[in-house]
Amino acid sequence: MSGKGEIYSFTVIRQVVGRAASKAFEPDIPYVIAWVDLEEGPRMITNIVGCPVQDVTIGMKVSVVFEQAAAEIWMPKFKPLG
């Protein structure tokens, strides 16, 4: 896969709700969760990184980056292309 895609839809998370594991994401607030349509056809849920949340738009072209979450775990996230 090319690692390139386009934002289909997204939401901005601005606060933690409840006391569950979501507290682990509190340092990242605000952050963007998005549906990204990959160039090859599949659609995936991911985070948009590398730009202010207010600059994220539907139709934005993005490319994959991998962030290390643990010693052997790398998470695919997407940043604006260009």
ABEGO torsion letter per residue (X at the ends): XAGBBBBABBBBBABBBEABAAAAAAAAOBBBBBBBBBAAGBBBBBBBBGBBAAABBBGBBBBBBBBBABAABBBBBBBBBX
